[in-house]
Amino acid sequence: MSKEKTSFVYVTYIRSTPEKVFEAITRPEIARRYWGHENVSDWKPGSTWEHVRANEQRTVNVLGKVVEVAPPTRLVITWASPAQADDPTSYSRVRFDVEAYQDMVRLTVTHDELEAGSGMAKGIQQGWPIVLSSLKSLLETGQGIDVFAKPLAA
């Protein structure tokens, strides 16, 4: 019996160019500035990619394969926790669609094939909004936000 799947879609508008947005997703030295992680790969279809924490331990928090690359408009990757890397059914998929939109970019992130109710599904629903807000801040102001910030106590 297959598990129920769900998806998460987030759209944001960024005063930037498609090229700069695509580079921010794929270049480790830029991703580190807004995500606290580096996305490491040669970005060729079939290659592996790793989401590496930008600290001394260099912990791999997420990994997967590159499915499709069409700079600067589309990137599709698979996504799994390292603990579940050997289970093909644990992988979800992330698609970044980068579209010129007047004098800005419309970035649509579609994270699908997620197991409904899983820790991963819950985590990305909180994670993508803050990460993409930080990406927007970095590209528009030169400074990302703290993606590891916790809500202030009331």
C-alpha positions, 0 to 999 in steps of 0.5 A, a space after each residue: 500500500 502506497 503512502 499518501 503524498 502531498 506537495 507545497 508550493 511557494 511563490 515569491 517576487 524578487 527584484 533581481 534577474 533570473 540569472 542572479 536568482 539561479 546562481 543564488 540557488 546553485 552557487 555554494 558561496 551565495 547559498 551560504 549567505 541566505 540559507 546557512 547551507 551550501 548546495 554542492 553539485 556540478 549541476 548536471 542531470 544525474 549528478 548528486 547534490 548535497 545540502 551542506 551546513 556551513 559550519 565546521 562540522 560540514 554536516 550534510 542535512 539533505 541530499 539527492 540527485 539533479 533531475 533537470 537543469 535549464 539555467 536560468 529558468 529551471 532546476 529540479 532535484 530530488 530531496 531526502 534526509 541522509 538517514 533515508 537515502 537508501 530508501 527510494 520511496 523516501 525521496 521527494 522532489 523540488 522544482 525551482 521555476 525562475 521567470 522574468 516578471 517585468 523588472 523582477 523575477 517570479 520564483 516558484 518553488 514546488 516541493 512535491 512527492 512528500 509523504 503526507 504528515 511526515 516530519 519532512 513535510 512539516 519541516 519544509 512548510 516552515 523552512 521554505 518560507 523563511 529560506 526564500 524570504 532570506 534569499 529575497 532579502 539577500 538579493 534585494 538588500 545584500 543581506 540575508 536574514 537569520 533562517 535559524 531564528 526562533 519565534 520570540 516568546 510572548 
